[in-house]
Every structure is written in structure tokens, then in C-alpha cells.
Amino acid sequence: MAISLAASFGLSAMQVQAGGGTVQRVYESLRKRIITLELPPDTTLSRTDLTETYGVSQTPIREALQLLKQEGLVHIFPQSKTVVTRIDVPQTYEAHFLRVALETEVCRRLATEAPADVLTRARSIIRMQEAIAEDTSQIAVFQELDELFHQTLFAGLRQSGLHQLVRERSGHLERIRRLHLPEQGKVLNILSGHRSIVDGIASGDPDAAIAAIRGHLSQTVSRVEALREEFPQYFA
């Protein structure tokens, strides 16, 4: 879903599936299954099973797992097993700090430059989110659209590499967002935040755009401790 959505918005291949090779295909699939909690923390990943699931040899599986290890999403025990890590709260706060720092500047500059095509794409994504907002079976798709919205803002300044950097550091944060999404009112709050961000940019008011993005990004991180108490089995 994310690949087709990104393609329809003219985003580069690297932003969704860098290189398009077998390793990246396996990595993207496993990453998605981990951050959506289809593969919850403490799940053991068998390389033999993965080769059968993806129809590939051990080599791309091993390389994909190494990429996930670099993100802190799996722990590889040499000559033994690979296990999905629990959510690391300090890394979550670091990812949030990085994201706020970069996206604040992105929104400030977009408000100054006001590129019409970016606003058009962002509003189109919001409309797609609105169409599925009340369908609880579409939470994973809603989350992909959420990420695509932010990706579109970076792309508007030709800073897709920085979005990729944020993404690579946000695996733990994305899992917390997935725990947070089912809460009553969360989806509507996300939509409201996206509208405020677009309105701030469209108005040409950097302060309004900055306030909107800061408020939007603070929602999930403010719930970290409550979510850790509710779902202790997911956290380190």
C-alpha cells in the first residue's frame, strides 16, 4: 500500500524501497510487520522460516536482519537466534527530539516558500485519511498515510534524505504510535493536527506552522509512560 501511494505522489524509489532489490524488499516487509506489531516484541525470527516465507536464500534474509539490527528492532544472537526487541523508551525520546528539530524547520521553511504542489499533495493525503478514519480495520493503512504526509513535507524542500534519517531512527517511536492509535479520539486528533499544519503553511505564517507541528508531534510521546504501564510486555 505504501509503495503504490508513494508512487502516486511522485516520490522517489529510495524513499519507500531503496534500490528495489531483494534485501530491501525483505527488510521493508519485516520492518512493517514489526512496527505494526504483527511481530510483537520477544518474537523469535527463524531464518529458515523466513527463507520459506519470502522465497529467497539465506543471504538476503541475513542482510535484511542486519538492517533491522542497526535500527534496534531486532537482536541477533550469533549462531543462535534473532529476536524482535522490546520498545526502548530512551531511544523513543531521542527519535522524538530529532523529529521535532527537523520537522519544525521543514514547516518553517515551507510556510516561507508556500509551494502549492506540496499543499495539494498534503491535502490529498488528508482526504484519504478522512475516508478511512472510522474503519478500525484500516489502522495500518492510516499509519502509512500518516508517515506519507510527513514524507511529503520533507520532499517539498527536496530533503527526502533527512526524512529517511528520521525514519531509520523512529522504529521504537512508530511502535508506540501503533499502540496509541486505537485510543479513542487519537485518529481524529491526528487529522486535526495535519489540517493545522497545512493551514499554517498555507497562511504563510511560520509561527503558526511551527506551533502546529510541535503540538502534533507531542501527542504520542506525552503518552509513553501511560502506554508502558498499560502494555508492559512491549517495553524494555
ZALOSE-234634 format. One line per 3 residues: their letters; for each residue y, z, x of C-alpha. Coordinates in steps of 0.25 Angstrom, whole numbers, plus 5000, padded with zeros to 4 digits. Layout:
# residues N
A = Y:Z:X | ...
# end
This chain:
# residues 236
MAI = 5000:5000:5000 | 5010:5004:5011 | 5007:4991:5019
SLA = 5010:4982:5007 | 5022:4990:5003 | 5028:4989:5017
ASF = 5025:4974:5017 | 5033:4972:5004 | 5045:4979:5010
GLS = 5044:4970:5023 | 5041:4982:5033 | 5035:4979:5046
AMQ = 5020:4980:5048 | 5022:4991:5059 | 5028:5000:5048
VQA = 5015:5000:5040 | 5004:4995:5048 | 5008:4993:5063
GGG = 5000:4982:5069 | 4992:4980:5057 | 4979:4982:5065
TVQ = 4966:4989:5062 | 4970:5002:5069 | 4983:5003:5061
RVY = 4976:4999:5048 | 4967:5011:5050 | 4978:5020:5055
ESL = 4987:5017:5043 | 4975:5019:5033 | 4971:5032:5039
RKR = 4985:5037:5040 | 4988:5034:5026 | 4975:5042:5022
IIT = 4979:5054:5030 | 4993:5055:5025 | 4989:5053:5010
LEL = 4979:5064:5013 | 4967:5055:5009 | 4962:5060:5022
PPD = 4967:5075:5022 | 4969:5084:5034 | 4956:5088:5041
TTL = 4949:5075:5037 | 4939:5070:5047 | 4940:5056:5050
SRT = 4927:5049:5055 | 4929:5037:5064 | 4916:5031:5059
DLT = 4920:5033:5044 | 4934:5027:5047 | 4928:5014:5054
ETY = 4920:5012:5042 | 4932:5015:5032 | 4941:5005:5040
GVS = 4930:4995:5044 | 4935:4996:5059 | 4930:5000:5072
QTP = 4932:5014:5079 | 4943:5009:5087 | 4954:5007:5077
IRE = 4949:5020:5070 | 4951:5028:5083 | 4965:5021:5085
ALQ = 4970:5024:5071 | 4965:5038:5072 | 4973:5040:5085
LLK = 4986:5035:5078 | 4983:5045:5067 | 4981:5056:5078
QEG = 4995:5052:5084 | 5001:5055:5070 | 4994:5068:5070
LVH = 4986:5064:5057 | 4972:5066:5064 | 4966:5074:5075
IFP = 4956:5067:5083 | 4945:5076:5089 | 4939:5067:5101
QSK = 4924:5063:5099 | 4924:5071:5086 | 4933:5068:5074
TVV = 4946:5065:5069 | 4953:5074:5058 | 4965:5072:5049
TRI = 4975:5082:5054 | 4982:5093:5045 | 4996:5091:5042
DVP = 5005:5096:5054 | 5017:5103:5048 | 5026:5103:5061
QTY = 5023:5088:5062 | 5027:5086:5048 | 5041:5093:5051
EAH = 5042:5084:5063 | 5040:5072:5055 | 5050:5076:5045
FLR = 5060:5079:5055 | 5058:5065:5061 | 5058:5058:5048
VAL = 5071:5065:5043 | 5078:5062:5056 | 5075:5047:5056
ETE = 5076:5044:5041 | 5089:5052:5040 | 5095:5042:5050
VCR = 5088:5030:5043 | 5094:5033:5030 | 5108:5036:5036
RLA = 5108:5022:5043 | 5103:5015:5030 | 5114:5021:5022
TEA = 5124:5016:5032 | 5118:5002:5033 | 5113:5001:5018
PAD = 5103:4990:5020 | 5100:4984:5006 | 5086:4980:5009
VLT = 5081:4994:5013 | 5087:4999:5000 | 5080:4989:4992
RAR = 5066:4992:4998 | 5068:5007:4997 | 5071:5006:4982
SII = 5059:4997:4980 | 5050:5007:4986 | 5056:5018:4977
RMQ = 5053:5010:4965 | 5039:5008:4970 | 5038:5023:4972
EAI = 5044:5025:4958 | 5033:5016:4952 | 5022:5025:4957
AED = 5029:5039:4957 | 5022:5045:4945 | 5008:5039:4949
TSQ = 5001:5050:4957 | 4990:5041:4962 | 5001:5033:4970
IAV = 5006:5044:4979 | 5001:5038:4991 | 5008:5025:4988
FQE = 5020:5033:4984 | 5020:5039:4998 | 5018:5026:5005
LDE = 5031:5021:4997 | 5038:5033:5002 | 5035:5030:5016
LFH = 5039:5015:5014 | 5052:5020:5008 | 5056:5027:5021
QTL = 5050:5016:5030 | 5059:5006:5023 | 5071:5015:5027
FAG = 5067:5014:5041 | 5064:4999:5040 | 5079:4997:5035
LRQ = 5084:5001:5048 | 5073:4994:5056 | 5068:5007:5061
SGL = 5053:5006:5056 | 5048:5011:5069 | 5055:5024:5066
HQL = 5048:5025:5053 | 5035:5023:5060 | 5038:5034:5069
VRE = 5041:5043:5057 | 5028:5039:5050 | 5020:5042:5063
RSG = 5025:5056:5063 | 5024:5059:5048 | 5009:5059:5045
HLE = 5009:5074:5043 | 5022:5073:5034 | 5016:5062:5026
RIR = 5004:5070:5023 | 5013:5081:5018 | 5021:5071:5009
RLH = 5008:5067:5003 | 5005:5082:4999 | 5019:5083:4994
LPE = 5019:5070:4986 | 5011:5075:4974 | 5020:5087:4971
QGK = 5027:5085:4958 | 5041:5078:4960 | 5038:5074:4974
VLN = 5037:5059:4971 | 5050:5059:4963 | 5057:5067:4974
ILS = 5053:5056:4984 | 5058:5045:4975 | 5071:5053:4973
GHR = 5073:5054:4988 | 5070:5039:4990 | 5081:5036:4980
SIV = 5091:5045:4986 | 5088:5039:5000 | 5090:5025:4995
DGI = 5103:5029:4987 | 5109:5036:4999 | 5106:5024:5008
ASG = 5111:5014:4997 | 5124:5022:4995 | 5127:5021:5010
DPD = 5129:5036:5011 | 5121:5041:5024 | 5123:5055:5020
AAI = 5116:5053:5006 | 5105:5045:5013 | 5102:5056:5023
AAI = 5102:5067:5013 | 5093:5059:5004 | 5083:5056:5015
RGH = 5083:5071:5020 | 5081:5076:5006 | 5069:5066:5004
LSQ = 5062:5069:5017 | 5063:5084:5016 | 5055:5085:5003
TVS = 5041:5085:5009 | 5044:5093:5021 | 5050:5104:5013
RVE = 5036:5106:5006 | 5028:5106:5019 | 5025:5121:5019
ALR = 5022:5121:5004 | 5013:5110:5005 | 5006:5116:5017
EEF = 5004:5129:5008 | 4998:5120:4997 | 4989:5111:5006
PQY = 4985:5120:5018 | 4973:5111:5021 | 4982:5100:5024
FA = 4991:5107:5035 | 4988:5111:5049
# end
